[in-house]
Every structure is written in structure tokens, then in C-alpha cells.
Amino acid sequence: MIKPITIYGHPVLRKVAKDIDKDYPDLEKFKADMWQTMYFADGVGLAAPQVGRSIRMFVIDCSNFADEEPELEGFKKMFINAQITERTGDEWSMSEGCLSIPGLNEDVVRPESIKIEYYDENFEFHEEEYSGFAARVIQHEYDHLEGIMFTDHCSPLRKRLLKSKLMGITKGKFDAKYRFTLPK
């Protein structure tokens, strides 16, 4: 089932998400819903808080970027109870957007590489390292689990300049082809 995307300003997007276990209610259905919702909204990633659930789960599919980074061929993963344990390398800037902040893109500086521990969709534990675009997407989605939005990485001046645009988004002043939930 395609879930509505939670829009900027909703309190669930600012909560630190909770770990889950294999017995989380309707977990198999929710995992399928996450993939279906991300693909319907043309996302590269989607975190559970973006569909209103404050749990530590996100999905990513970077395989469309394999032309630029061949190692992304078939790169499709689910991360449950993820913890980034290390961020290293040169910081680099790239324009980011977010399904929860439709129509807004900003340059965000992030470290080049990460180490992350997580459980996959079968609750098998992994400890892995990523760099480049994969690391960026993982960090973006991981931020959602920590209650952080990509605009939080902008400079104070840039945040002031974005304030009215973000207020408009909280009131539904944007175009999106997907269903969404506005803050109350």
C-alpha cells in the first residue's frame, strides 16, 4: 500500500526514532509498503518517519545512478536499527532534495565515507563501509531517524532565507504527485 508522505513541520520528523525487533506489528507489510511508497514517489530513499512511523528503518535504491558510479548497479537495501559508527574522508557538497520537503533542493556538505551497523530485512546483522553517493543517501535517510532534516545542514543565513518557503510547504504550497500528510 502506498503511504502518504509526511511533510516538513510534522512533529514525527523531529523525533529520534526507536529501534524495533522482528515482532514489530505488521512488519512484513510495512516493509513492502516502504518500497512501494518510495518508488511511487520517485524517491532514491525513504525513512519510516517520512510515512509517520518513528522507527529506525529506511530503504534506498541507488541503482539508477550506476552510470556515474558503477558500484551502485543493483544497490537496493533496507536498513533496520541502523547506527552510523564513523564518518570519514573529505567533506563534499551536493544538491539534495527530500520527499518531505517537496520542491526544495539545497547544497549539503557531508563526509565522503561512513561505517554503519544495521540489520537487513531478514534481521541479519551487517557492519559495512560506504563512500560517495551511496554514503550520501544513507546519511540523508539516517538523519531522518535522528530527527534531522537536510535543511538543518544549511548555514544560518541560508536557513533564514528558506524560512518563508518552508512555511509555505508546511501549509501545502507545493506540487507533488504523491499523497501527503501536512502538519496539523
PENOR-V200942 format. One record per residue. N is the residue number from 1. RES is the residue in three letters. SS is DSSP state (helix for helix, strand for strand, loop for the rest). OMEGA is omega as a letter, one per 30 degrees, with the letter a starting at -180 (none if undefined). BURIAL is 1 if it has 24 or more other C-alpha atoms within 12 Angstrom, else 0. Layout:
n->N res->RES ss->SS omega->OMEGA burial->BURIAL
n->N res->RES ss->SS omega->OMEGA burial->BURIAL
//
This chain:
n->1 res->MET ss->loop omega->l burial->0
n->2 res->ILE ss->loop omega->a burial->0
n->3 res->LYS ss->loop omega->l burial->1
n->4 res->PRO ss->loop omega->l burial->1
n->5 res->ILE ss->strand omega->l burial->1
n->6 res->THR ss->strand omega->a burial->1
n->7 res->ILE ss->loop omega->l burial->1
n->8 res->TYR ss->loop omega->l burial->1
n->9 res->GLY ss->loop omega->l burial->1
n->10 res->HIS ss->loop omega->a burial->1
n->11 res->PRO ss->helix omega->a burial->1
n->12 res->VAL ss->helix omega->a burial->1
n->13 res->LEU ss->helix omega->a burial->1
n->14 res->ARG ss->helix omega->l burial->1
n->15 res->LYS ss->loop omega->l burial->1
n->16 res->VAL ss->loop omega->a burial->1
n->17 res->ALA ss->loop omega->a burial->1
n->18 res->LYS ss->strand omega->l burial->0
n->19 res->ASP ss->loop omega->l burial->1
n->20 res->ILE ss->loop omega->l burial->1
n->21 res->ASP ss->loop omega->a burial->0
n->22 res->LYS ss->loop omega->a burial->0
n->23 res->ASP ss->loop omega->l burial->0
n->24 res->TYR ss->loop omega->a burial->0
n->25 res->PRO ss->loop omega->l burial->0
n->26 res->ASP ss->loop omega->a burial->0
n->27 res->LEU ss->helix omega->a burial->0
n->28 res->GLU ss->helix omega->l burial->0
n->29 res->LYS ss->helix omega->a burial->0
n->30 res->PHE ss->helix omega->l burial->1
n->31 res->LYS ss->helix omega->l burial->1
n->32 res->ALA ss->helix omega->l burial->0
n->33 res->ASP ss->helix omega->l burial->1
n->34 res->MET ss->helix omega->l burial->1
n->35 res->TRP ss->helix omega->a burial->1
n->36 res->GLN ss->helix omega->a burial->1
n->37 res->THR ss->helix omega->a burial->1
n->38 res->MET ss->helix omega->a burial->1
n->39 res->TYR ss->helix omega->l burial->1
n->40 res->PHE ss->helix omega->a burial->0
n->41 res->ALA ss->loop omega->a burial->1
n->42 res->ASP ss->loop omega->l burial->0
n->43 res->GLY ss->loop omega->l burial->1
n->44 res->VAL ss->loop omega->l burial->1
n->45 res->GLY ss->strand omega->l burial->1
n->46 res->LEU ss->strand omega->l burial->1
n->47 res->ALA ss->strand omega->a burial->1
n->48 res->ALA ss->helix omega->l burial->1
n->49 res->PRO ss->helix omega->l burial->1
n->50 res->GLN ss->helix omega->l burial->1
n->51 res->VAL ss->helix omega->l burial->1
n->52 res->GLY ss->loop omega->l burial->1
n->53 res->ARG ss->loop omega->a burial->1
n->54 res->SER ss->loop omega->l burial->1
n->55 res->ILE ss->strand omega->a burial->1
n->56 res->ARG ss->loop omega->l burial->1
n->57 res->MET ss->strand omega->l burial->1
n->58 res->PHE ss->strand omega->l burial->1
n->59 res->VAL ss->strand omega->l burial->1
n->60 res->ILE ss->strand omega->l burial->1
n->61 res->ASP ss->strand omega->a burial->1
n->62 res->CYS ss->loop omega->a burial->1
n->63 res->SER ss->helix omega->l burial->0
n->64 res->ASN ss->helix omega->a burial->0
n->65 res->PHE ss->helix omega->a burial->0
n->66 res->ALA ss->loop omega->l burial->0
n->67 res->ASP ss->loop omega->l burial->0
n->68 res->GLU ss->loop omega->a burial->0
n->69 res->GLU ss->loop omega->a burial->0
n->70 res->PRO ss->helix omega->l burial->0
n->71 res->GLU ss->helix omega->l burial->0
n->72 res->LEU ss->helix omega->l burial->1
n->73 res->GLU ss->loop omega->l burial->0
n->74 res->GLY ss->loop omega->a burial->0
n->75 res->PHE ss->loop omega->a burial->1
n->76 res->LYS ss->strand omega->a burial->1
n->77 res->LYS ss->strand omega->l burial->1
n->78 res->MET ss->strand omega->a burial->1
n->79 res->PHE ss->strand omega->l burial->1
n->80 res->ILE ss->strand omega->l burial->1
n->81 res->ASN ss->strand omega->a burial->1
n->82 res->ALA ss->strand omega->l burial->1
n->83 res->GLN ss->strand omega->l burial->1
n->84 res->ILE ss->strand omega->a burial->1
n->85 res->THR ss->strand omega->a burial->0
n->86 res->GLU ss->strand omega->l burial->0
n->87 res->ARG ss->strand omega->a burial->0
n->88 res->THR ss->strand omega->l burial->0
n->89 res->GLY ss->strand omega->l burial->0
n->90 res->ASP ss->strand omega->l burial->0
n->91 res->GLU ss->strand omega->l burial->0
n->92 res->TRP ss->strand omega->a burial->0
n->93 res->SER ss->strand omega->l burial->0
n->94 res->MET ss->strand omega->l burial->0
n->95 res->SER ss->strand omega->l burial->0
n->96 res->GLU ss->strand omega->l burial->1
n->97 res->GLY ss->strand omega->a burial->1
n->98 res->CYS ss->strand omega->l burial->1
n->99 res->LEU ss->loop omega->l burial->1
n->100 res->SER ss->loop omega->l burial->1
n->101 res->ILE ss->strand omega->a burial->1
n->102 res->PRO ss->strand omega->l burial->1
n->103 res->GLY ss->strand omega->a burial->0
n->104 res->LEU ss->strand omega->l burial->1
n->105 res->ASN ss->strand omega->l burial->0
n->106 res->GLU ss->strand omega->l burial->1
n->107 res->ASP ss->strand omega->a burial->0
n->108 res->VAL ss->strand omega->l burial->1
n->109 res->VAL ss->strand omega->l burial->0
n->110 res->ARG ss->strand omega->l burial->1
n->111 res->PRO ss->strand omega->a burial->1
n->112 res->GLU ss->strand omega->a burial->1
n->113 res->SER ss->strand omega->l burial->1
n->114 res->ILE ss->strand omega->l burial->1
n->115 res->LYS ss->strand omega->a burial->1
n->116 res->ILE ss->strand omega->l burial->1
n->117 res->GLU ss->strand omega->a burial->1
n->118 res->TYR ss->strand omega->l burial->1
n->119 res->TYR ss->strand omega->l burial->1
n->120 res->ASP ss->loop omega->a burial->1
n->121 res->GLU ss->loop omega->l burial->1
n->122 res->ASN ss->loop omega->a burial->0
n->123 res->PHE ss->loop omega->l burial->0
n->124 res->GLU ss->loop omega->a burial->0
n->125 res->PHE ss->strand omega->l burial->0
n->126 res->HIS ss->strand omega->l burial->0
n->127 res->GLU ss->strand omega->a burial->0
n->128 res->GLU ss->strand omega->l burial->0
n->129 res->GLU ss->strand omega->l burial->0
n->130 res->TYR ss->strand omega->l burial->1
n->131 res->SER ss->strand omega->l burial->1
n->132 res->GLY ss->helix omega->a burial->1
n->133 res->PHE ss->helix omega->l burial->1
n->134 res->ALA ss->helix omega->l burial->1
n->135 res->ALA ss->helix omega->l burial->1
n->136 res->ARG ss->helix omega->a burial->1
n->137 res->VAL ss->helix omega->l burial->1
n->138 res->ILE ss->helix omega->l burial->1
n->139 res->GLN ss->helix omega->l burial->1
n->140 res->HIS ss->helix omega->a burial->1
n->141 res->GLU ss->helix omega->l burial->1
n->142 res->TYR ss->helix omega->l burial->1
n->143 res->ASP ss->helix omega->l burial->1
n->144 res->HIS ss->helix omega->l burial->1
n->145 res->LEU ss->helix omega->a burial->1
n->146 res->GLU ss->loop omega->a burial->1
n->147 res->GLY ss->loop omega->a burial->1
n->148 res->ILE ss->loop omega->l burial->1
n->149 res->MET ss->loop omega->a burial->1
n->150 res->PHE ss->helix omega->l burial->1
n->151 res->THR ss->helix omega->l burial->1
n->152 res->ASP ss->helix omega->l burial->1
n->153 res->HIS ss->helix omega->a burial->0
n->154 res->CYS ss->loop omega->l burial->1
n->155 res->SER ss->loop omega->l burial->0
n->156 res->PRO ss->helix omega->l burial->0
n->157 res->LEU ss->helix omega->a burial->0
n->158 res->ARG ss->helix omega->l burial->0
n->159 res->LYS ss->helix omega->l burial->0
n->160 res->ARG ss->helix omega->l burial->0
n->161 res->LEU ss->helix omega->a burial->0
n->162 res->LEU ss->helix omega->a burial->0
n->163 res->LYS ss->helix omega->a burial->0
n->164 res->SER ss->helix omega->l burial->0
n->165 res->LYS ss->helix omega->l burial->0
n->166 res->LEU ss->helix omega->l burial->1
n->167 res->MET ss->helix omega->l burial->0
n->168 res->GLY ss->helix omega->l burial->0
n->169 res->ILE ss->helix omega->l burial->1
n->170 res->THR ss->helix omega->a burial->1
n->171 res->LYS ss->loop omega->l burial->0
n->172 res->GLY ss->loop omega->a burial->1
n->173 res->LYS ss->loop omega->l burial->0
n->174 res->PHE ss->loop omega->l burial->0
n->175 res->ASP ss->loop omega->l burial->0
n->176 res->ALA ss->loop omega->a burial->1
n->177 res->LYS ss->loop omega->a burial->0
n->178 res->TYR ss->loop omega->l burial->1
n->179 res->ARG ss->loop omega->a burial->1
n->180 res->PHE ss->strand omega->l burial->1
n->181 res->THR ss->strand omega->l burial->1
n->182 res->LEU ss->loop omega->l burial->1
n->183 res->PRO ss->loop omega->a burial->0
n->184 res->LYS ss->loop omega->none burial->0
//
